[in-house]
C-alpha cells in the first residue's frame, strides 16, 4: 500500500532562514534583522544577513529540489521585502524575486505552497506595536492583497501564519525570539486575538483578490501526544492533553486556542472560562472574521509526549526518550504522527498537511565527499510509517513537507543545528545532497509503498 495517488511530497523553508540579501534591492528591515544584532541572543551571535544566499542562488536551489524529486515546495515570503514599511509602497524587486521563484518551480513541475508570515514582521510595524496593535488586522490584509494580486494567478495554495504559538510564547511571552518581549497574560491574549483576526482578514482578502480558486490554511504547531499504553484510558488522556490546558499562562502556546476559533468559530469552552477575566472585548463580528472557512489544516510537528491516565487526568511521562539526542535535544517519537493526526482529524474533520517535520543532526562531510545522515533517514522512515498507518485507518492527510530543504539559520541556535536534506557549507555556499535526500527521493518515487 502507498499514500494514495494525490498525496503531496514536499519540503519546506522560511524566508529569513535561507534568503540572505537582508539589505539588498529595497528590502525593509524586519524584527530579526535587528534582534540578531543584540549580543548573545543567538548562538555564536549568528544572523540571517547572508544565510544560505538563496536570494542569489534560487535557480540552482530549485534544480536541487527537482533532483530530490519534490512535488511541492513550501516557502514563506518576506513581508518587508515586498512592502519595506509593512504597508504602502510596494518593492518591485521583491515581487520580481518571488515571481522568479514561482515561475521556476512551475517550470520544474513543483507546486508552490506560500506562507504569508513566518515570524519576520517588518520593523516599521513592530515600532507601532506589532501584534499588540489591533491595526495589524488591516496591515496584514493589505499585505495579503498585494500577494494575491501578484502571485495568485500561478499559486493556488496559501498558508496565512506559521506557528502562532511560537510567535506568542517565544517572541511575546518569554522574549527568546524577536521582538523579545515579556508580556502579561492579558497583553498576550489581546495580541493573540489580534493575530487570529488578522488570519481571518487575510483569508477574506486572498479569496477576494485571487485570480483563481485558492486552497487556504494555516500552519500551527504543538506536540502530537501519544498514549503510554494502548488502553482506552491512556488514549483518551493523550487526546485530552493535546486539546486542553489548565493555566491561562499556557493559553497562547496551546493548539486548541487557535484551532477552535478558526474552525469552530469559538474559543474552547473550559479554557475560555479560565482566561475570560484576562480577555479583551470579543464581538460576534470578531469570531465571524476569525472563523472564515479554510480548506485545510497544517501542522508542524517534531515530537510528542507520552501520556498516561492518572485518576482520569492526563499525566505527562517526563521523558518520552531521547531528550539528550544532540544537537537540538528533541526526542525522537515516531508514533506521534500516527496518534496526532488521528486525534487532529477526529476533532476537526478537516484535510491535514504535515507542514513541517524533521530532525537536527550532527552532519559532517565524510572523506568520500558525501553526508551520511543515517539518523535522519531512520527518523523519516519511522515517522512516515506512523503517518501511513493513520492514513490507512481513515485520517485525511493530504501531504507531508520535510523540514528542511536545506541547512539554514535555525533562529536562536544559529547555524550549528542542521535540519536539511541538503548540506550547506556556509563558508563557500556549496550544496551537497545528503543520503537522506536520496532516501526521500526513493520514498517520493514509490509514494511510500516501501515504508
Backbone torsions as a table, in degrees:
resi	resn	phi	psi	omega
1	UNK	NA	143.4	176.3
2	UNK	-115.8	-165.3	-173.6
3	UNK	-87.8	1.7	-178.8
4	UNK	99.0	148.8	-168.5
5	UNK	-67.3	-22.2	-177.1
6	UNK	-103.1	8.5	-178.4
7	UNK	-67.7	138.7	-175.8
8	UNK	-103.2	125.2	177.0
9	UNK	-107.1	122.5	-176.9
10	UNK	-144.8	-174.7	171.6
11	UNK	-139.5	162.5	-172.2
12	UNK	-131.5	154.3	172.3
13	UNK	-146.1	177.1	172.5
14	UNK	-135.0	148.3	-171.0
15	UNK	-54.2	-55.7	-174.5
16	UNK	-64.6	-26.8	-175.0
17	UNK	-77.4	-21.8	-175.9
18	UNK	-126.2	-27.6	-165.5
19	UNK	-68.6	-45.7	-167.2
20	UNK	67.0	-148.8	-178.9
21	UNK	53.1	36.8	-169.3
22	UNK	-63.6	-26.4	-174.7
23	UNK	-126.0	25.9	-174.2
24	UNK	-107.3	153.0	166.5
25	UNK	53.2	39.3	171.7
26	UNK	84.1	3.5	178.2
27	UNK	-63.1	137.6	174.6
28	UNK	-82.8	166.3	177.2
29	UNK	-75.6	145.5	171.3
30	UNK	-118.1	175.3	-171.8
31	UNK	-66.7	-22.0	176.5
32	UNK	-84.2	-27.0	174.1
33	UNK	-56.7	-36.1	-178.4
34	UNK	-95.4	-35.7	179.6
35	UNK	-58.9	-39.4	-178.5
36	UNK	-68.8	-12.2	177.7
37	UNK	-82.5	-11.7	179.4
38	UNK	-78.1	123.3	-176.7
39	UNK	-55.8	136.0	171.9
40	UNK	69.0	12.0	172.9
41	UNK	-77.1	-30.8	-177.9
42	UNK	-119.6	139.3	177.5
43	UNK	-52.6	134.8	178.9
44	UNK	62.6	12.4	-176.5
45	UNK	54.4	35.3	177.3
46	UNK	-70.2	165.9	175.8
47	UNK	-151.9	174.4	-178.3
48	UNK	-100.8	23.3	-177.1
49	UNK	-59.6	-39.5	178.3
50	UNK	-112.1	-41.4	-179.6
51	UNK	50.7	-123.9	179.5
52	UNK	-95.8	8.3	179.7
53	UNK	54.2	31.2	179.7
54	UNK	-62.6	-24.0	178.6
55	UNK	-58.6	-29.9	178.7
56	UNK	-106.7	-14.6	-172.6
57	UNK	-115.0	18.1	-174.0
58	UNK	-58.9	-36.8	-175.7
59	UNK	-68.2	-45.4	178.8
60	UNK	-70.4	-30.8	176.0
61	UNK	-65.8	-38.4	177.8
62	UNK	-68.6	-32.5	174.8
63	UNK	-62.2	-36.5	176.2
64	UNK	-68.9	-36.6	174.7
65	UNK	-58.4	-42.6	179.1
66	UNK	-63.1	-41.3	179.9
67	UNK	-63.4	-38.6	177.5
68	UNK	-68.1	-27.1	179.0
69	UNK	97.3	17.3	-178.2
70	UNK	-58.7	139.2	174.2
71	UNK	-96.0	-17.1	-178.1
72	UNK	-151.8	155.0	179.0
73	UNK	-137.0	118.9	177.0
74	UNK	-96.6	121.9	179.5
75	UNK	-141.1	155.2	178.8
76	UNK	-103.0	156.3	174.9
77	UNK	-94.2	143.8	171.9
78	UNK	-84.0	107.4	-178.7
79	UNK	-53.3	-43.3	-176.5
80	UNK	-75.3	-16.3	173.8
81	UNK	-77.0	-28.5	179.7
82	UNK	-89.1	-43.9	178.3
83	UNK	-126.9	91.8	-171.9
84	UNK	-54.1	-30.8	177.8
85	UNK	-101.1	7.3	-179.5
86	UNK	87.7	-30.4	175.3
87	UNK	-141.6	171.0	173.1
88	UNK	85.7	-126.7	-170.8
89	UNK	-65.2	130.7	178.5
90	UNK	-87.2	137.9	176.3
91	UNK	-91.3	106.8	-175.7
92	UNK	-60.8	-32.5	179.5
93	UNK	-66.9	-34.0	176.2
94	UNK	-67.2	-43.8	176.4
95	UNK	-60.4	-42.6	-179.7
96	UNK	-61.4	-42.9	-179.3
97	UNK	-58.8	-48.0	-177.9
98	UNK	-74.5	-31.1	173.1
99	UNK	-61.3	-41.7	178.9
100	UNK	-61.4	-43.1	179.7
101	UNK	-63.8	-46.8	-179.3
102	UNK	-59.9	-47.3	-177.9
103	UNK	-63.7	-40.5	-179.2
104	UNK	-69.6	-38.1	175.4
105	UNK	-59.5	-48.7	-178.2
106	UNK	-64.9	-35.2	177.4
107	UNK	-62.4	-28.7	-179.8
108	UNK	-101.0	16.3	176.8
109	UNK	59.6	37.5	176.6
110	UNK	-114.1	122.9	-176.3
111	UNK	-77.7	125.0	176.6
112	UNK	-79.8	133.6	172.5
113	UNK	-119.5	112.4	-173.0
114	UNK	-100.6	132.2	170.4
115	UNK	-103.2	125.5	-178.5
116	UNK	-69.3	-40.2	-171.1
117	UNK	-137.6	114.1	175.0
118	UNK	-124.1	61.3	165.5
119	UNK	83.4	-10.0	-170.3
120	UNK	-98.2	68.7	-178.1
121	UNK	-62.8	135.8	174.0
122	UNK	-54.7	134.8	-177.0
123	UNK	-60.1	-35.3	-179.5
124	UNK	-59.8	-35.4	179.4
125	UNK	-80.2	-32.4	175.1
126	UNK	-61.8	-37.2	178.9
127	UNK	-64.0	-21.5	178.0
128	UNK	-94.8	7.2	177.4
129	UNK	113.0	-10.5	178.2
130	UNK	55.7	-132.0	-177.9
131	UNK	-70.9	-9.2	176.4
132	UNK	-78.3	-19.5	-176.1
133	UNK	-93.3	120.6	-179.7
134	UNK	-60.0	-17.1	176.9
135	UNK	-66.0	-14.1	-179.5
136	UNK	-64.5	-21.3	175.1
137	UNK	-61.6	-44.2	178.4
138	UNK	-71.0	-41.8	-179.8
139	UNK	-60.4	-45.0	-178.0
140	UNK	-67.8	-35.4	176.7
141	UNK	-65.0	-40.5	178.3
142	UNK	-63.0	-42.4	176.8
143	UNK	-61.9	-44.8	179.2
144	UNK	-61.2	-34.9	178.2
145	UNK	-63.8	-44.0	178.7
146	UNK	-62.9	-41.8	178.9
147	UNK	-62.6	-47.5	-179.4
148	UNK	-61.9	-43.7	-177.0
149	UNK	-65.9	-30.2	-174.6
150	UNK	-99.3	-24.6	-171.5
151	UNK	-123.8	-17.3	-170.4
152	UNK	-74.9	-6.1	173.7
153	UNK	-69.9	-25.3	-177.9
154	UNK	-119.3	-20.6	-179.3
155	UNK	-105.2	125.7	-179.1
156	UNK	-100.6	-29.1	-171.0
157	UNK	-105.7	125.0	-179.1
158	UNK	-132.8	142.8	167.9
159	UNK	-119.0	136.7	-176.3
160	UNK	-76.3	-58.9	-170.0
161	UNK	-134.6	136.3	176.2
162	UNK	-96.2	124.7	172.0
163	UNK	47.9	68.8	175.3
164	UNK	-57.8	-27.9	178.7
165	UNK	-60.4	-42.4	-179.1
166	UNK	-73.2	-38.5	176.7
167	UNK	-54.4	-49.5	-175.1
168	UNK	-76.6	-48.2	-175.3
169	UNK	-72.0	-54.2	-173.9
170	UNK	-77.9	-32.3	-177.5
171	UNK	-92.8	-35.6	-172.2
172	UNK	-111.9	-19.8	-177.3
173	UNK	-104.4	-51.6	-176.8
174	UNK	-96.4	-20.1	175.6
175	UNK	74.0	16.6	-178.1
176	UNK	-87.0	-14.8	172.5
177	UNK	-121.1	164.2	177.4
178	UNK	-58.6	141.1	6.3
179	UNK	-88.9	10.7	172.2
180	UNK	76.6	40.1	-176.3
181	UNK	-101.4	162.6	175.0
182	UNK	-130.6	78.8	-174.2
183	UNK	-83.9	159.6	173.2
184	UNK	-78.9	167.6	-180.0
185	UNK	-58.1	-47.5	178.1
186	UNK	-59.6	-38.7	179.2
187	UNK	-67.1	-39.7	178.8
188	UNK	-64.5	-45.5	-179.0
189	UNK	-64.9	-34.0	175.9
190	UNK	-65.3	-47.6	-179.8
191	UNK	-63.4	-41.2	179.2
192	UNK	-64.8	-36.3	177.4
193	UNK	-66.1	-40.1	175.1
194	UNK	-60.8	-41.8	179.9
195	UNK	-62.2	-43.7	179.0
196	UNK	-62.6	-40.8	177.1
197	UNK	-65.4	-38.3	178.6
198	UNK	-64.0	-40.7	174.9
199	UNK	-55.9	-50.4	-178.9
200	UNK	-62.3	-40.7	178.8
201	UNK	-63.2	-38.4	178.6
202	UNK	-66.3	-37.8	177.1
203	UNK	-60.1	-47.9	178.7
204	UNK	-59.8	-46.2	-175.5
205	UNK	-67.2	-43.3	178.0
206	UNK	-57.8	-44.8	-178.6
207	UNK	-69.1	-36.6	-177.5
208	UNK	-65.1	-40.9	-173.6
209	UNK	-104.1	4.7	-178.9
210	UNK	-66.0	148.3	179.3
211	UNK	-99.5	3.2	172.7
212	UNK	-157.9	172.6	176.5
213	UNK	-69.3	128.7	-175.4
214	UNK	-105.8	158.1	169.5
215	UNK	-114.3	117.2	-170.3
216	UNK	-123.4	138.4	174.6
217	UNK	-150.1	-161.4	171.9
218	UNK	-147.3	173.5	-170.5
219	UNK	-129.5	81.8	176.1
220	UNK	-77.3	-179.0	177.8
221	UNK	-141.1	-175.8	-179.0
222	UNK	138.0	152.1	-179.8
223	UNK	-63.8	139.0	168.1
224	UNK	-92.7	101.7	-173.9
225	UNK	-83.5	159.7	-172.9
226	UNK	-131.8	149.5	176.3
227	UNK	-73.6	139.7	176.3
228	UNK	-63.2	-42.7	175.9
229	UNK	-127.1	149.5	-177.9
230	UNK	-83.1	56.9	173.4
231	UNK	-103.1	155.7	178.1
232	UNK	-56.3	-35.5	-177.5
233	UNK	-68.4	-45.5	-179.0
234	UNK	-71.0	-35.8	177.8
235	UNK	-62.7	-44.8	179.5
236	UNK	-67.2	-35.6	177.6
237	UNK	-65.3	-40.8	178.5
238	UNK	-64.7	-42.7	177.7
239	UNK	-61.0	-47.9	-177.3
240	UNK	-62.5	-36.6	-178.2
241	UNK	-65.4	-25.8	178.6
242	UNK	-77.5	-26.7	-169.5
243	UNK	-120.1	28.1	178.2
244	UNK	-153.5	162.2	170.2
245	UNK	-150.4	162.8	-172.5
246	UNK	-123.8	14.8	-177.5
247	UNK	-148.1	126.6	179.9
248	UNK	-53.3	-28.9	-179.9
249	UNK	-64.1	-23.2	-179.3
250	UNK	-90.3	-4.3	-170.8
251	UNK	-58.3	-53.0	-171.5
252	UNK	-74.0	-7.6	175.6
253	UNK	-98.4	0.7	-174.6
254	UNK	-91.4	159.2	176.3
255	UNK	-74.4	-42.4	-171.7
256	UNK	-67.9	-26.8	-176.3
257	UNK	-66.8	-21.9	179.5
258	UNK	-106.3	-45.2	-177.0
259	UNK	-62.3	-44.8	-175.4
260	UNK	-63.2	-47.5	177.1
261	UNK	-61.1	-39.3	-177.9
262	UNK	-68.8	-42.8	-172.6
263	UNK	-94.2	-39.0	-177.5
264	UNK	-99.3	-12.4	179.6
265	UNK	78.2	16.9	177.6
266	UNK	-156.8	150.3	174.3
267	UNK	-68.2	151.2	179.5
268	UNK	-60.3	133.3	-166.6
269	UNK	-60.4	-53.0	-176.4
270	UNK	-65.8	-40.0	-178.0
271	UNK	-72.4	-35.3	176.9
272	UNK	-63.7	-37.2	178.4
273	UNK	-60.9	-34.9	176.9
274	UNK	-66.7	-35.0	-170.4
275	UNK	-101.1	-9.7	-167.5
276	UNK	-53.9	-41.0	-176.0
277	UNK	-69.5	-14.6	179.0
278	UNK	-100.4	-6.1	-170.6
279	UNK	-79.3	151.4	170.0
280	UNK	-71.5	172.5	174.0
281	UNK	-64.2	132.1	-179.3
282	UNK	-120.7	127.4	-178.3
283	UNK	-106.7	163.4	175.1
284	UNK	-60.5	-37.1	-179.9
285	UNK	-66.9	-33.0	173.8
286	UNK	-57.0	-50.2	-174.4
287	UNK	-70.1	-31.9	174.9
288	UNK	-63.8	-42.1	179.1
289	UNK	-66.6	-46.9	-178.1
290	UNK	-60.0	-37.7	-173.0
291	UNK	-96.4	26.8	172.5
292	UNK	-54.7	135.9	-174.1
293	UNK	-58.1	132.5	172.2
294	UNK	-113.3	166.4	-172.4
295	UNK	-101.1	-21.9	179.9
296	UNK	-155.8	163.0	177.9
297	UNK	-117.0	117.7	173.4
298	UNK	-83.1	165.1	171.4
299	UNK	-158.1	129.3	174.3
300	UNK	-97.4	126.1	-176.4
301	UNK	-146.4	138.4	-180.0
302	UNK	-124.0	-33.9	179.7
303	UNK	-161.5	169.7	178.0
304	UNK	-144.1	164.7	176.0
305	UNK	-87.7	149.4	163.9
306	UNK	-80.2	138.7	-177.0
307	UNK	-131.1	137.5	174.4
308	UNK	-122.1	167.5	178.8
309	UNK	-98.1	126.9	176.7
310	UNK	-122.7	103.2	-175.7
311	UNK	54.3	39.7	177.3
312	UNK	84.3	-4.0	-179.9
313	UNK	-106.3	144.5	177.9
314	UNK	-65.9	135.8	176.5
315	UNK	-126.8	118.6	-178.5
316	UNK	-74.0	128.3	171.7
317	UNK	-77.0	122.2	-164.0
318	UNK	-59.1	-36.2	-179.3
319	UNK	-131.5	104.1	178.8
320	UNK	-73.2	0.1	179.0
321	UNK	108.0	126.5	171.3
322	UNK	95.2	13.5	179.3
323	UNK	-64.1	-18.8	178.1
324	UNK	-91.0	6.2	-178.1
325	UNK	-65.6	113.4	-174.0
326	UNK	-81.9	162.0	-5.5
327	UNK	-92.5	-14.8	-173.3
328	UNK	-80.1	-15.3	178.9
329	UNK	62.8	28.9	172.4
330	UNK	-95.6	137.9	178.2
331	UNK	-70.6	161.4	176.5
332	UNK	-107.7	114.1	-174.7
333	UNK	-133.0	78.7	-172.8
334	UNK	-55.5	-32.7	-176.4
335	UNK	-68.7	-11.5	-176.3
336	UNK	-64.6	-32.0	178.3
337	UNK	-69.3	-32.5	176.7
338	UNK	-67.0	-57.7	-175.5
339	UNK	-68.8	-42.4	-175.2
340	UNK	-62.7	-43.8	179.4
341	UNK	-68.5	-34.3	175.5
342	UNK	-62.1	-48.6	-179.7
343	UNK	-62.9	-43.0	-177.6
344	UNK	-64.3	-45.2	-178.6
345	UNK	-70.0	-38.7	178.0
346	UNK	-59.7	-38.1	-176.0
347	UNK	-79.7	-43.0	-169.3
348	UNK	-107.3	-16.3	177.3
349	UNK	50.0	43.1	178.7
350	UNK	-123.5	149.6	172.3
351	UNK	-56.7	140.6	-175.7
352	UNK	-118.9	140.3	165.4
353	UNK	-119.1	133.7	168.4
354	UNK	-81.2	102.8	-169.8
355	UNK	-87.4	-15.1	169.3
356	UNK	-152.3	139.5	170.7
357	UNK	-166.3	129.0	-178.7
358	UNK	-179.5	-178.2	-174.1
359	UNK	-136.0	136.1	171.2
360	UNK	-82.4	131.3	179.7
361	UNK	-132.9	161.9	177.2
362	UNK	-87.8	71.3	-173.1
363	UNK	-78.6	138.6	176.0
364	UNK	-138.6	155.0	174.6
365	UNK	-80.8	124.0	179.7
366	UNK	-80.0	173.0	-178.4
367	UNK	-61.9	-25.5	178.0
368	UNK	-82.1	4.2	177.7
369	UNK	82.8	6.7	-178.0
370	UNK	-111.1	169.5	178.2
371	UNK	-118.3	111.1	-174.5
372	UNK	-99.7	84.1	-174.9
373	UNK	-96.2	69.5	-176.1
374	UNK	-63.9	-31.1	178.6
375	UNK	-60.9	-42.3	-178.8
376	UNK	-67.9	-37.8	177.6
377	UNK	-62.1	-45.0	177.8
378	UNK	-61.3	-39.5	178.9
379	UNK	-60.7	-52.0	-177.4
380	UNK	-60.8	-46.6	179.8
381	UNK	-58.9	-46.3	-176.4
382	UNK	-66.2	-46.0	-178.5
383	UNK	-66.6	-40.9	-177.5
384	UNK	-71.2	-27.6	173.8
385	UNK	-61.2	-42.7	178.2
386	UNK	-65.6	-41.0	179.1
387	UNK	-63.6	-41.8	179.2
388	UNK	-61.2	-42.6	179.0
389	UNK	-61.4	-42.2	179.1
390	UNK	-62.0	-42.7	179.6
391	UNK	-63.9	-44.3	-179.1
392	UNK	-64.4	-23.7	177.9
393	UNK	-92.1	5.0	170.6
394	UNK	116.4	-4.0	177.9
395	UNK	-71.0	134.0	-177.3
396	UNK	-88.7	81.3	178.1
397	UNK	-105.1	122.5	-170.8
398	UNK	-96.8	-19.6	-175.7
399	UNK	-170.3	167.5	-176.4
400	UNK	-140.6	127.8	178.8
401	UNK	-117.0	115.2	178.7
402	UNK	-72.9	131.4	171.6
403	UNK	-103.3	116.0	9.4
404	UNK	-134.1	167.0	175.2
405	UNK	-54.9	-47.4	-176.7
406	UNK	-141.0	157.6	171.0
407	UNK	-54.4	144.9	-175.2
408	UNK	-158.5	-173.2	177.0
409	UNK	-73.6	110.9	-175.1
410	UNK	-98.3	55.6	173.2
411	UNK	53.3	-124.3	-174.5
412	UNK	-64.2	-18.7	-179.6
413	UNK	-85.6	-3.6	-179.8
414	UNK	58.9	-133.1	-174.7
415	UNK	-104.8	6.5	-176.4
416	UNK	-79.8	-22.6	179.1
417	UNK	-96.5	126.0	-176.8
418	UNK	-114.1	115.1	179.5
419	UNK	-105.8	-3.2	-165.1
420	UNK	-78.2	155.3	163.3
421	UNK	-76.2	-22.0	179.5
422	UNK	-114.2	128.9	176.1
423	UNK	-79.8	134.8	177.4
424	UNK	-117.1	121.7	170.4
425	UNK	-86.1	106.9	-171.4
426	UNK	-70.7	-16.7	177.1
427	UNK	-77.3	-36.6	-176.1
428	UNK	-111.8	-14.3	-173.1
429	UNK	65.1	17.5	174.1
430	UNK	-67.7	140.5	177.6
431	UNK	-108.9	141.2	174.9
432	UNK	-134.4	126.2	174.3
433	UNK	-68.9	124.9	177.8
434	UNK	-77.6	166.1	175.8
435	UNK	-56.4	-33.8	179.5
436	UNK	-63.7	-31.1	177.3
437	UNK	-64.8	-40.0	178.8
438	UNK	-71.1	-35.7	175.7
439	UNK	-66.0	-41.7	178.8
440	UNK	-64.1	-36.9	175.7
441	UNK	-57.5	-41.5	-179.6
442	UNK	-68.2	-40.3	177.3
443	UNK	-61.4	-43.4	179.4
444	UNK	-64.2	-45.0	-176.3
445	UNK	-61.6	-36.7	-178.7
446	UNK	-96.1	1.7	-176.7
447	UNK	55.5	35.2	175.9
448	UNK	73.3	15.6	-175.6
449	UNK	-70.6	-19.7	-178.8
450	UNK	-93.7	4.3	179.5
451	UNK	-79.3	NA	NA
